[in-house]
Amino acid sequence: MKRVTRRQLMIGLAANAAIVNAHTARRTQANSAVSFGIIGTGGRGCFVGKLMTRDPRARLAGICDIYQDRIDRAAKEVPGAATTRVFKDYRELLQQKDIDAVLIATPVFLHPEHFEAAVNAGKHIYCEKPAGADVAGVKRLMQAGERADKSRVIQFGFQQRFSPEYLAAEVKLRNGDLGEMTLMISFWVWGGSVFRDVQPSPLPPEEHRIRHWGAYKETSGDFIVEQDCHGVDILNWFSQAHPLTAFGDGGRKARKFGDNSDHVCVIYEYPTGLKGWLIGTQLPPSPYWDVKEQFFGTKGVIEVERSYNSWFEAGRQGVDKVESSREITIDAVEHFLGCIVEGRQFNMTLSSAESTLTSILGRMACQLRRRVTWDEMMQSA
């Protein structure tokens, strides 16, 4: 028998320890990953869910949708969805003790109900924007957010707040590089959807309402709430307030499906007298789009969108341009998971609710064609 030297023995023990430690590390990493479930596996649920599964700090632990074809879609598009637990009732998913967090990506009018249930279940929550389709729904969501466990991370799909372009622009603003801000403009010009052909719906009314929720005011809040809330959120964020009043105009020019409008122009007035303009339309033909914000000050101008920001200083142009190298929802997902893993408190219910309510305020002003105050809007439900 070949004699094993002490040196060989020690090397072997070290190697075995390394193997054991590697297995333990992998097991610990897997066990410590944030287990999450997806409520609503339509287009957005699959998209954000896929980004979450790509982060090593997260593990898919369940999916939920009331329609089998949506579940089948997730099984094809979201890694791990084909083998994870499947629920048809969101309450059953929320009852699972081993699910730490939920992604809520259901139709807008259901956000308050699903958010409230997730708060009651003690989950970390990533809820798609907006906070609701009407004032009553948003108030319900706000009340739930106020009583949420402070150790739970609550984030909404206002992903610009986490992107390098917008964060760099905000730093310039807060540092005083812009001077006194004199005007804010948000452009949400997005083409294509209003021109699609209308086909008679073979679906029962309730299923039609849910599957085509984005086409109706009752279920989406209208496009100013469902879509343009992103730009409105930036106006509120950069001004550090919600507006006191709004007036504007808008309507329906070419939309063939549903009852939403297709163009709005709103002027918001903030507490300092600062005005924010929202120019929103879905009238251009696809694929034309122009989505950005501009902030005018006494010392310069900041123009920012999802792929860049540019700083225009008096006498110079294009200084300190910041460009993004990836989809900004990745930044938002990384922030959400980072807060959970690192134990950082974060709850953006109030700002998300106020941005949604600001969009509703603009919608009311356009429908009534007169100035509407924040208090009048809040007292409407």
C-alpha positions as CSV (number, residue, x, y, z in Angstrom):
1,M,0.0,0.0,0.0
2,K,1.3,3.4,-0.9
3,R,2.0,5.5,2.1
4,V,0.1,8.9,2.3
5,T,2.3,11.7,3.5
6,R,1.1,14.3,6.0
7,R,1.4,17.0,3.2
8,Q,-0.8,14.9,0.9
9,L,-3.3,14.4,3.6
10,M,-3.6,18.1,4.4
11,I,-4.0,18.9,0.6
12,G,-6.7,16.3,0.4
13,L,-8.5,17.6,3.4
14,A,-8.3,21.1,2.0
15,A,-9.7,20.0,-1.3
16,N,-12.6,18.2,0.4
17,A,-13.3,21.2,2.5
18,A,-13.3,23.4,-0.6
19,I,-15.8,21.0,-2.2
20,V,-18.0,21.0,0.8
21,N,-17.8,24.8,1.2
22,A,-18.6,25.2,-2.5
23,H,-21.7,23.0,-2.2
24,T,-22.7,24.8,1.0
25,A,-22.2,28.2,-0.6
26,R,-24.4,27.1,-3.6
27,R,-27.0,25.7,-1.3
28,T,-27.0,28.8,0.9
29,Q,-27.2,31.1,-2.1
30,A,-30.2,29.1,-3.5
31,N,-31.9,29.1,-0.1
32,S,-31.3,32.8,0.4
33,A,-32.6,33.9,-3.0
34,V,-35.7,36.0,-3.0
35,S,-38.6,33.6,-4.0
36,F,-41.2,35.4,-6.0
37,G,-44.5,34.8,-7.7
38,I,-46.1,36.5,-10.7
39,I,-49.7,37.5,-10.5
40,G,-50.8,38.2,-14.1
41,T,-48.8,36.5,-16.9
42,G,-49.7,38.7,-19.8
43,G,-47.1,40.7,-21.8
44,R,-45.8,42.9,-19.0
45,G,-45.8,40.1,-16.4
46,C,-43.8,37.8,-18.6
47,F,-41.3,40.6,-19.5
48,V,-40.6,41.8,-16.0
49,G,-40.8,38.2,-14.6
50,K,-38.1,37.2,-17.1
51,L,-35.9,40.0,-16.0
52,M,-36.3,38.9,-12.4
53,T,-35.4,35.3,-13.1
54,R,-32.2,36.4,-14.8
55,D,-31.0,38.0,-11.5
56,P,-29.2,35.4,-9.4
57,R,-30.8,36.9,-6.3
58,A,-34.3,35.8,-7.3
59,R,-36.0,32.5,-7.8
60,L,-39.4,32.0,-9.4
61,A,-41.7,30.1,-7.0
62,G,-45.2,30.4,-8.6
63,I,-47.3,32.0,-11.3
64,C,-50.9,32.9,-11.4
65,D,-53.4,33.9,-14.1
66,I,-57.1,33.1,-14.7
67,Y,-56.5,32.2,-18.3
68,Q,-54.7,29.0,-19.4
69,D,-53.3,30.6,-22.6
70,R,-51.5,33.2,-20.4
71,I,-50.1,30.5,-18.2
72,D,-48.9,28.7,-21.3
73,R,-47.3,31.9,-22.5
74,A,-45.4,32.3,-19.3
75,A,-44.2,28.6,-19.5
76,K,-42.6,29.4,-22.9
77,E,-41.2,32.9,-22.1
78,V,-40.2,32.9,-18.4
79,P,-37.4,30.6,-17.3
80,G,-38.6,28.2,-14.7
81,A,-42.3,28.9,-15.3
82,A,-42.9,25.6,-17.0
83,T,-42.0,23.7,-13.8
84,T,-43.1,26.0,-11.1
85,R,-46.4,25.9,-9.2
86,V,-49.4,27.3,-11.1
87,F,-52.4,29.0,-9.5
88,K,-55.7,30.3,-10.9
89,D,-56.6,32.3,-7.8
90,Y,-54.1,35.0,-6.7
91,R,-55.2,34.5,-3.0
92,E,-53.8,30.9,-3.1
93,L,-50.5,32.2,-4.4
94,L,-50.3,34.8,-1.6
95,Q,-51.0,32.1,1.0
96,Q,-47.8,30.3,0.2
97,K,-45.4,31.0,3.1
98,D,-42.3,30.3,1.0
99,I,-43.0,33.1,-1.5
100,D,-41.3,36.2,-0.3
101,A,-42.3,38.7,-3.0
102,V,-44.9,39.2,-5.7
103,L,-44.9,40.9,-9.1
104,I,-48.3,42.3,-9.8
105,A,-48.9,42.8,-13.5
106,T,-52.7,42.5,-13.8
107,P,-55.0,45.0,-15.5
108,V,-54.8,48.4,-14.0
109,F,-58.3,48.4,-12.4
110,L,-57.3,45.3,-10.4
111,H,-54.1,46.8,-9.0
112,P,-55.7,48.2,-5.8
113,E,-57.4,44.8,-4.9
114,H,-54.3,42.7,-5.6
115,F,-51.9,45.2,-3.9
116,E,-54.1,45.3,-0.8
117,A,-54.1,41.5,-0.6
118,A,-50.3,41.3,-1.0
119,V,-49.8,43.9,1.8
120,N,-52.1,41.8,4.0
121,A,-50.1,38.7,3.2
122,G,-46.9,40.4,4.2
123,K,-45.1,40.2,0.8
124,H,-42.5,42.4,-0.8
125,I,-44.3,43.9,-3.7
126,Y,-43.3,45.1,-7.2
127,C,-46.5,46.4,-8.7
128,E,-46.8,47.6,-12.3
129,K,-47.9,51.2,-12.8
130,P,-50.3,53.0,-12.5
131,A,-51.7,52.6,-8.9
132,G,-55.3,52.4,-10.2
133,A,-57.8,53.4,-12.8
134,D,-59.8,55.8,-10.7
135,V,-59.7,57.9,-7.5
136,A,-61.4,55.4,-5.3
137,G,-59.1,52.6,-6.3
138,V,-56.0,54.7,-5.7
139,K,-57.2,55.8,-2.3
140,R,-57.7,52.1,-1.4
141,L,-54.1,51.3,-2.5
142,M,-52.7,54.3,-0.6
143,Q,-54.4,53.1,2.6
144,A,-53.0,49.6,2.2
145,G,-49.5,51.0,1.6
146,E,-49.7,53.1,4.7
147,R,-50.3,50.1,6.9
148,A,-47.7,47.9,5.2
149,D,-45.0,46.3,7.3
150,K,-42.1,48.7,7.1
151,S,-39.7,45.9,6.5
152,R,-41.5,45.0,3.3
153,V,-40.1,46.6,0.1
154,I,-42.8,48.2,-2.1
155,Q,-41.9,49.4,-5.5
156,F,-43.9,50.4,-8.6
157,G,-43.1,50.2,-12.3
158,F,-42.1,53.8,-12.6
159,Q,-38.7,52.6,-13.9
160,Q,-37.4,56.0,-14.9
161,R,-36.7,56.7,-11.2
162,F,-34.0,54.0,-11.3
163,S,-32.4,54.7,-14.6
164,P,-28.9,56.3,-14.9
165,E,-30.1,59.0,-17.4
166,Y,-32.8,60.3,-15.0
167,L,-30.7,60.0,-11.9
168,A,-27.9,62.0,-13.5
169,A,-30.3,64.6,-14.6
170,E,-31.8,64.9,-11.1
171,V,-28.3,65.4,-9.6
172,K,-27.7,68.4,-11.9
173,L,-31.1,69.8,-10.9
174,R,-30.5,69.3,-7.2
175,N,-27.0,70.8,-7.4
176,G,-28.4,74.0,-8.9
177,D,-26.8,73.6,-12.3
178,L,-30.2,74.4,-13.9
179,G,-30.6,77.5,-11.9
180,E,-34.2,78.3,-11.0
181,M,-36.5,75.9,-12.9
182,T,-39.0,77.9,-15.1
183,L,-40.9,75.2,-17.0
184,M,-41.3,71.4,-17.4
185,I,-42.5,69.6,-20.4
186,S,-43.3,65.9,-20.8
187,F,-43.8,64.5,-24.4
188,W,-45.6,61.2,-24.7
189,V,-46.0,60.8,-28.4
190,W,-46.5,57.1,-29.2
191,G,-47.9,55.8,-32.5
192,G,-49.7,52.8,-33.8
193,S,-52.5,51.5,-31.5
194,V,-55.3,53.7,-32.6
195,F,-55.4,52.5,-36.2
196,R,-55.8,48.8,-35.8
197,D,-58.9,47.3,-37.3
198,V,-61.9,46.6,-35.1
199,Q,-63.1,43.0,-35.1
200,P,-66.3,41.8,-33.4
201,S,-65.5,40.3,-30.1
202,P,-66.4,36.6,-29.7
203,L,-65.7,36.8,-26.0
204,P,-68.2,37.0,-23.2
205,P,-68.5,40.6,-21.9
206,E,-66.6,40.0,-18.7
207,E,-63.7,38.2,-20.4
208,H,-63.6,40.9,-23.1
209,R,-63.3,43.6,-20.4
210,I,-60.4,41.9,-18.8
211,R,-58.5,40.8,-21.9
212,H,-58.9,44.2,-23.6
213,W,-58.7,46.3,-20.4
214,G,-56.2,48.8,-22.0
215,A,-58.9,50.0,-24.4
216,Y,-61.4,51.3,-21.9
217,K,-61.4,54.1,-19.3
218,E,-63.1,52.0,-16.6
219,T,-60.3,49.4,-16.7
220,S,-57.2,51.4,-17.7
221,G,-58.0,54.9,-16.6
222,D,-57.6,56.1,-20.2
223,F,-54.2,56.3,-21.9
224,I,-53.2,59.4,-20.0
225,V,-53.3,57.3,-16.8
226,E,-52.1,54.0,-18.1
227,Q,-49.3,55.3,-20.3
228,D,-48.6,59.0,-19.7
229,C,-48.4,58.5,-15.9
230,H,-44.7,57.8,-16.6
231,G,-44.1,61.4,-17.8
232,V,-46.3,62.8,-15.1
233,D,-44.3,60.9,-12.5
234,I,-41.1,62.6,-13.7
235,L,-42.7,66.1,-13.4
236,N,-43.7,65.3,-9.8
237,W,-40.4,63.8,-9.0
238,F,-38.3,66.7,-10.3
239,S,-40.6,69.4,-8.8
240,Q,-40.8,67.4,-5.5
241,A,-44.5,68.0,-5.3
242,H,-47.9,67.2,-6.9
243,P,-49.8,69.9,-8.8
244,L,-52.5,72.0,-7.2
245,T,-54.5,72.4,-10.4
246,A,-54.8,71.3,-14.0
247,F,-56.5,72.4,-17.1
248,G,-56.4,71.1,-20.6
249,D,-58.1,69.6,-23.6
250,G,-58.2,66.4,-25.5
251,G,-60.4,63.8,-27.1
252,R,-60.8,61.1,-29.6
253,K,-59.8,61.7,-33.2
254,A,-59.0,58.4,-34.8
255,R,-59.2,55.6,-32.3
256,K,-61.3,52.7,-33.6
257,F,-61.4,50.4,-30.6
258,G,-62.6,50.9,-27.1
259,D,-63.7,54.2,-25.5
260,N,-60.3,55.8,-24.6
261,S,-59.2,59.2,-26.0
262,D,-56.2,59.4,-28.2
263,H,-54.8,62.9,-27.5
264,V,-54.4,65.3,-24.6
265,C,-52.7,68.5,-23.7
266,V,-52.6,69.4,-20.0
267,I,-51.0,72.3,-18.1
268,Y,-50.3,71.5,-14.4
269,E,-49.6,74.2,-11.9
270,Y,-47.4,73.3,-9.0
271,P,-47.3,74.9,-5.5
272,T,-44.4,77.4,-6.4
273,G,-46.3,78.5,-9.5
274,L,-44.1,76.3,-11.7
275,K,-45.9,74.9,-14.7
276,G,-45.6,71.4,-16.1
277,W,-47.0,70.6,-19.6
278,L,-48.0,67.2,-20.7
279,I,-48.4,66.6,-24.4
280,G,-49.7,63.1,-25.0
281,T,-51.0,61.4,-28.1
282,Q,-51.2,58.0,-29.7
283,L,-52.2,59.4,-33.1
284,P,-48.9,59.0,-35.1
285,P,-48.7,55.9,-37.3
286,S,-46.4,53.2,-36.0
287,P,-43.5,53.0,-35.3
288,Y,-43.1,56.8,-34.7
289,W,-42.6,57.8,-31.2
290,D,-41.1,60.8,-29.3
291,V,-41.0,60.3,-25.5
292,K,-38.9,62.6,-23.4
293,E,-38.9,65.4,-20.7
294,Q,-37.4,68.8,-20.9
295,F,-36.6,71.0,-17.9
296,F,-35.9,74.7,-18.5
297,G,-34.0,76.8,-16.0
298,T,-32.3,80.2,-15.7
299,K,-28.9,78.6,-16.3
300,G,-29.6,75.8,-18.8
301,V,-31.9,73.1,-20.1
302,I,-31.9,69.3,-19.3
303,E,-33.5,67.0,-21.9
304,V,-33.9,63.4,-20.7
305,E,-35.4,60.2,-22.0
306,R,-35.0,56.4,-21.5
307,S,-31.8,56.2,-23.5
308,Y,-29.9,59.4,-22.8
309,N,-29.9,62.8,-21.2
310,S,-28.3,66.0,-22.5
311,W,-27.3,69.1,-20.7
312,F,-27.6,72.4,-22.6
313,E,-25.8,75.2,-20.8
314,A,-25.9,78.9,-21.8
315,G,-23.4,79.4,-24.5
316,R,-22.7,75.6,-24.9
317,Q,-24.7,72.6,-26.0
318,G,-24.5,68.8,-25.5
319,V,-22.4,69.0,-22.3
320,D,-22.3,65.9,-20.1
321,K,-24.4,63.6,-22.2
322,V,-25.3,60.4,-20.4
323,E,-26.4,57.4,-22.5
324,S,-28.0,54.1,-21.4
325,S,-26.7,50.8,-22.5
326,R,-29.7,48.6,-21.5
327,E,-33.4,48.5,-20.8
328,I,-34.1,50.6,-17.8
329,T,-36.5,48.1,-16.3
330,I,-33.4,46.0,-15.4
331,D,-32.3,48.9,-13.2
332,A,-35.7,48.9,-11.5
333,V,-35.6,45.2,-10.9
334,E,-32.1,45.3,-9.5
335,H,-33.1,48.1,-7.1
336,F,-36.1,46.1,-5.9
337,L,-34.1,42.9,-5.3
338,G,-31.2,44.8,-3.8
339,C,-33.4,46.4,-1.2
340,I,-34.8,43.0,-0.2
341,V,-31.5,41.2,0.0
342,E,-29.7,44.1,1.8
343,G,-32.6,44.8,4.2
344,R,-33.1,48.4,3.0
345,Q,-36.4,50.0,3.7
346,F,-38.2,51.3,0.6
347,N,-41.9,52.1,0.0
348,M,-42.8,54.2,-3.0
349,T,-46.6,53.9,-2.5
350,L,-47.2,57.6,-1.9
351,S,-45.3,59.0,-4.9
352,S,-46.8,56.3,-7.2
353,A,-50.3,57.1,-6.0
354,E,-49.8,60.8,-6.4
355,S,-48.4,60.4,-9.9
356,T,-51.5,58.3,-10.8
357,L,-53.8,60.8,-9.2
358,T,-52.0,63.6,-11.2
359,S,-52.8,61.7,-14.4
360,I,-56.4,61.4,-13.3
361,L,-56.5,65.1,-12.5
362,G,-55.3,65.8,-16.1
363,R,-58.0,63.4,-17.5
364,M,-60.7,65.2,-15.5
365,A,-59.5,68.6,-16.8
366,C,-59.6,67.4,-20.4
367,Q,-63.0,65.8,-20.0
368,L,-64.6,68.9,-18.3
369,R,-62.6,71.4,-20.4
370,R,-61.9,73.6,-17.4
371,R,-59.5,74.0,-14.5
372,V,-59.8,71.3,-11.9
373,T,-58.2,71.5,-8.5
374,W,-56.4,68.7,-6.6
375,D,-58.9,68.9,-3.8
376,E,-61.9,68.7,-6.2
377,M,-60.3,65.6,-7.8
378,M,-59.7,63.9,-4.4
379,Q,-63.2,64.7,-3.2
380,S,-64.8,63.1,-6.3
381,A,-64.7,59.6,-4.8
